[in-house]
Structures are given as structure tokens and as C-alpha cells.
């Protein structure tokens, strides 16, 4: 299974929802980067994605986007193939 990296904060309901969906799809480990604890990580996230909001989700080298993007990808049937392309 592909490596999943997620930029998050502690009190983010969208982060919680994204993590729940990923776990439902078989993801056992999510590498979380807490941007609320380290402002430099938020700057890195913004440089990599062009976005300021969390979550920002990467599956392997692919930037999926935020929670809504993840849900849309799953509904189109694209999430599982991306997760399995390790």
C-alpha cells in the first residue's frame, strides 16, 4: 500500500473525516505532519500545495488535496487504485 502523508491540526473535523475514510479503505499508517505545532511545516505545506487549509493529503507522490477532494476521488473509484499503486 502507498505511503499516506497528511498535513493536519489537532482540532480539524475535516482531518478526522479524511483519516476515517482512509482507514476504512485499508490504510493502517498515516504519516501526520502537525502544522499547528510547527509553523515551518505549514510554510512547507503551502509551498508544496499552494493551499493554506488542512488537511492536505499525499498518497505516494500524488497530492490528492483536502478532505472533499479525497471523498470525491473515492466516489469516482480512484482512491483504492491510488492506494494500491505502491
PyMOL CGO cylinders between C-alpha atoms (Angstrom):
from pymol import cmd
from pymol.cgo import CYLINDER

trace = [
    CYLINDER, 0.00, 0.00, 0.00, 1.20, 3.50, -0.83, 0.3, 1, 1, 1, 1, 1, 1,
    CYLINDER, 1.20, 3.50, -0.83, 2.57, 5.81, 1.85, 0.3, 1, 1, 1, 1, 1, 1,
    CYLINDER, 2.57, 5.81, 1.85, -0.02, 8.35, 3.01, 0.3, 1, 1, 1, 1, 1, 1,
    CYLINDER, -0.02, 8.35, 3.01, 1.16, 11.71, 4.33, 0.3, 1, 1, 1, 1, 1, 1,
    CYLINDER, 1.16, 11.71, 4.33, -1.30, 14.22, 5.75, 0.3, 1, 1, 1, 1, 1, 1,
    CYLINDER, -1.30, 14.22, 5.75, -0.78, 17.76, 6.97, 0.3, 1, 1, 1, 1, 1, 1,
    CYLINDER, -0.78, 17.76, 6.97, -3.16, 18.22, 9.93, 0.3, 1, 1, 1, 1, 1, 1,
    CYLINDER, -3.16, 18.22, 9.93, -4.03, 20.16, 13.05, 0.3, 1, 1, 1, 1, 1, 1,
    CYLINDER, -4.03, 20.16, 13.05, -5.36, 18.83, 16.35, 0.3, 1, 1, 1, 1, 1, 1,
    CYLINDER, -5.36, 18.83, 16.35, -8.87, 20.28, 16.13, 0.3, 1, 1, 1, 1, 1, 1,
    CYLINDER, -8.87, 20.28, 16.13, -9.79, 19.77, 12.50, 0.3, 1, 1, 1, 1, 1, 1,
    CYLINDER, -9.79, 19.77, 12.50, -13.01, 17.85, 11.77, 0.3, 1, 1, 1, 1, 1, 1,
    CYLINDER, -13.01, 17.85, 11.77, -12.04, 17.50, 8.11, 0.3, 1, 1, 1, 1, 1, 1,
    CYLINDER, -12.04, 17.50, 8.11, -8.76, 15.86, 9.15, 0.3, 1, 1, 1, 1, 1, 1,
    CYLINDER, -8.76, 15.86, 9.15, -10.67, 13.40, 11.32, 0.3, 1, 1, 1, 1, 1, 1,
    CYLINDER, -10.67, 13.40, 11.32, -13.07, 12.59, 8.47, 0.3, 1, 1, 1, 1, 1, 1,
    CYLINDER, -13.07, 12.59, 8.47, -10.23, 12.09, 5.98, 0.3, 1, 1, 1, 1, 1, 1,
    CYLINDER, -10.23, 12.09, 5.98, -8.40, 9.78, 8.39, 0.3, 1, 1, 1, 1, 1, 1,
    CYLINDER, -8.40, 9.78, 8.39, -11.58, 7.76, 8.95, 0.3, 1, 1, 1, 1, 1, 1,
    CYLINDER, -11.58, 7.76, 8.95, -12.11, 7.30, 5.21, 0.3, 1, 1, 1, 1, 1, 1,
    CYLINDER, -12.11, 7.30, 5.21, -8.51, 6.27, 4.64, 0.3, 1, 1, 1, 1, 1, 1,
    CYLINDER, -8.51, 6.27, 4.64, -8.69, 3.73, 7.47, 0.3, 1, 1, 1, 1, 1, 1,
    CYLINDER, -8.69, 3.73, 7.47, -11.95, 2.36, 6.02, 0.3, 1, 1, 1, 1, 1, 1,
    CYLINDER, -11.95, 2.36, 6.02, -10.06, 1.82, 2.76, 0.3, 1, 1, 1, 1, 1, 1,
    CYLINDER, -10.06, 1.82, 2.76, -7.35, -0.19, 4.50, 0.3, 1, 1, 1, 1, 1, 1,
    CYLINDER, -7.35, -0.19, 4.50, -4.72, 2.41, 5.32, 0.3, 1, 1, 1, 1, 1, 1,
    CYLINDER, -4.72, 2.41, 5.32, -3.03, 1.32, 8.53, 0.3, 1, 1, 1, 1, 1, 1,
    CYLINDER, -3.03, 1.32, 8.53, -0.46, 4.10, 8.87, 0.3, 1, 1, 1, 1, 1, 1,
    CYLINDER, -0.46, 4.10, 8.87, -0.83, 7.80, 8.11, 0.3, 1, 1, 1, 1, 1, 1,
    CYLINDER, -0.83, 7.80, 8.11, 2.23, 9.98, 8.46, 0.3, 1, 1, 1, 1, 1, 1,
    CYLINDER, 2.23, 9.98, 8.46, 0.74, 13.07, 10.10, 0.3, 1, 1, 1, 1, 1, 1,
    CYLINDER, 0.74, 13.07, 10.10, 2.51, 16.41, 9.99, 0.3, 1, 1, 1, 1, 1, 1,
    CYLINDER, 2.51, 16.41, 9.99, 1.00, 18.74, 12.58, 0.3, 1, 1, 1, 1, 1, 1,
    CYLINDER, 1.00, 18.74, 12.58, 1.16, 22.28, 11.21, 0.3, 1, 1, 1, 1, 1, 1,
    CYLINDER, 1.16, 22.28, 11.21, -0.31, 23.71, 14.42, 0.3, 1, 1, 1, 1, 1, 1,
    CYLINDER, -0.31, 23.71, 14.42, 2.74, 22.54, 16.37, 0.3, 1, 1, 1, 1, 1, 1,
    CYLINDER, 2.74, 22.54, 16.37, 5.33, 23.64, 13.83, 0.3, 1, 1, 1, 1, 1, 1,
    CYLINDER, 5.33, 23.64, 13.83, 4.60, 26.75, 11.72, 0.3, 1, 1, 1, 1, 1, 1,
    CYLINDER, 4.60, 26.75, 11.72, 7.52, 25.89, 9.42, 0.3, 1, 1, 1, 1, 1, 1,
    CYLINDER, 7.52, 25.89, 9.42, 5.61, 22.78, 8.37, 0.3, 1, 1, 1, 1, 1, 1,
    CYLINDER, 5.61, 22.78, 8.37, 2.64, 24.95, 7.32, 0.3, 1, 1, 1, 1, 1, 1,
    CYLINDER, 2.64, 24.95, 7.32, 5.00, 27.01, 5.19, 0.3, 1, 1, 1, 1, 1, 1,
    CYLINDER, 5.00, 27.01, 5.19, 6.33, 23.81, 3.62, 0.3, 1, 1, 1, 1, 1, 1,
    CYLINDER, 6.33, 23.81, 3.62, 2.77, 22.59, 3.01, 0.3, 1, 1, 1, 1, 1, 1,
    CYLINDER, 2.77, 22.59, 3.01, 1.82, 25.87, 1.36, 0.3, 1, 1, 1, 1, 1, 1,
    CYLINDER, 1.82, 25.87, 1.36, 4.91, 25.80, -0.84, 0.3, 1, 1, 1, 1, 1, 1,
    CYLINDER, 4.91, 25.80, -0.84, 4.16, 22.20, -1.93, 0.3, 1, 1, 1, 1, 1, 1,
    CYLINDER, 4.16, 22.20, -1.93, 0.41, 22.55, -2.47, 0.3, 1, 1, 1, 1, 1, 1,
    CYLINDER, 0.41, 22.55, -2.47, -0.40, 26.22, -2.96, 0.3, 1, 1, 1, 1, 1, 1,
    CYLINDER, -0.40, 26.22, -2.96, -3.05, 25.75, -0.28, 0.3, 1, 1, 1, 1, 1, 1,
    CYLINDER, -3.05, 25.75, -0.28, -3.31, 27.00, 3.27, 0.3, 1, 1, 1, 1, 1, 1,
    CYLINDER, -3.31, 27.00, 3.27, -6.04, 24.76, 4.71, 0.3, 1, 1, 1, 1, 1, 1,
    CYLINDER, -6.04, 24.76, 4.71, -5.78, 21.32, 6.29, 0.3, 1, 1, 1, 1, 1, 1,
    CYLINDER, -5.78, 21.32, 6.29, -5.88, 18.51, 5.66, 0.3, 1, 1, 1, 1, 1, 1,
    CYLINDER, -5.88, 18.51, 5.66, -3.59, 18.31, 2.67, 0.3, 1, 1, 1, 1, 1, 1,
    CYLINDER, -3.59, 18.31, 2.67, -3.21, 14.69, 1.69, 0.3, 1, 1, 1, 1, 1, 1,
    CYLINDER, -3.21, 14.69, 1.69, -0.47, 12.98, -0.29, 0.3, 1, 1, 1, 1, 1, 1,
    CYLINDER, -0.47, 12.98, -0.29, -0.71, 9.38, -1.42, 0.3, 1, 1, 1, 1, 1, 1,
    CYLINDER, -0.71, 9.38, -1.42, 2.74, 8.38, -2.53, 0.3, 1, 1, 1, 1, 1, 1,
    CYLINDER, 2.74, 8.38, -2.53, 3.95, 11.36, -4.58, 0.3, 1, 1, 1, 1, 1, 1,
    CYLINDER, 3.95, 11.36, -4.58, 0.41, 12.36, -5.62, 0.3, 1, 1, 1, 1, 1, 1,
    CYLINDER, 0.41, 12.36, -5.62, -1.19, 15.40, -3.98, 0.3, 1, 1, 1, 1, 1, 1,
    CYLINDER, -1.19, 15.40, -3.98, -4.82, 14.41, -3.54, 0.3, 1, 1, 1, 1, 1, 1,
    CYLINDER, -4.82, 14.41, -3.54, -5.90, 17.70, -1.96, 0.3, 1, 1, 1, 1, 1, 1,
    CYLINDER, -5.90, 17.70, -1.96, -8.17, 18.15, 1.02, 0.3, 1, 1, 1, 1, 1, 1,
    CYLINDER, -8.17, 18.15, 1.02, -10.94, 16.10, 2.58, 0.3, 1, 1, 1, 1, 1, 1,
    CYLINDER, -10.94, 16.10, 2.58, -13.54, 16.98, -0.07, 0.3, 1, 1, 1, 1, 1, 1,
    CYLINDER, -13.54, 16.98, -0.07, -11.05, 16.06, -2.80, 0.3, 1, 1, 1, 1, 1, 1,
    CYLINDER, -11.05, 16.06, -2.80, -10.37, 12.72, -1.08, 0.3, 1, 1, 1, 1, 1, 1,
    CYLINDER, -10.37, 12.72, -1.08, -14.08, 11.94, -0.82, 0.3, 1, 1, 1, 1, 1, 1,
    CYLINDER, -14.08, 11.94, -0.82, -14.66, 12.87, -4.47, 0.3, 1, 1, 1, 1, 1, 1,
    CYLINDER, -14.66, 12.87, -4.47, -11.74, 10.66, -5.54, 0.3, 1, 1, 1, 1, 1, 1,
    CYLINDER, -11.74, 10.66, -5.54, -13.20, 7.77, -3.55, 0.3, 1, 1, 1, 1, 1, 1,
    CYLINDER, -13.20, 7.77, -3.55, -16.66, 8.26, -5.04, 0.3, 1, 1, 1, 1, 1, 1,
    CYLINDER, -16.66, 8.26, -5.04, -15.19, 8.16, -8.56, 0.3, 1, 1, 1, 1, 1, 1,
    CYLINDER, -15.19, 8.16, -8.56, -13.43, 4.90, -7.73, 0.3, 1, 1, 1, 1, 1, 1,
    CYLINDER, -13.43, 4.90, -7.73, -9.95, 6.40, -7.89, 0.3, 1, 1, 1, 1, 1, 1,
    CYLINDER, -9.95, 6.40, -7.89, -8.86, 6.13, -4.27, 0.3, 1, 1, 1, 1, 1, 1,
    CYLINDER, -8.86, 6.13, -4.27, -8.28, 2.37, -3.96, 0.3, 1, 1, 1, 1, 1, 1,
    CYLINDER, -8.28, 2.37, -3.96, -6.18, 2.10, -7.15, 0.3, 1, 1, 1, 1, 1, 1,
    CYLINDER, -6.18, 2.10, -7.15, -4.05, 5.02, -5.98, 0.3, 1, 1, 1, 1, 1, 1,
    CYLINDER, -4.05, 5.02, -5.98, -3.57, 3.42, -2.56, 0.3, 1, 1, 1, 1, 1, 1,
    CYLINDER, -3.57, 3.42, -2.56, -2.66, 0.07, -4.10, 0.3, 1, 1, 1, 1, 1, 1,
    CYLINDER, -2.66, 0.07, -4.10, -0.12, 1.55, -6.53, 0.3, 1, 1, 1, 1, 1, 1,
    CYLINDER, -0.12, 1.55, -6.53, 2.76, 1.25, -4.08, 0.3, 1, 1, 1, 1, 1, 1,
]
cmd.load_cgo(trace, "trace")
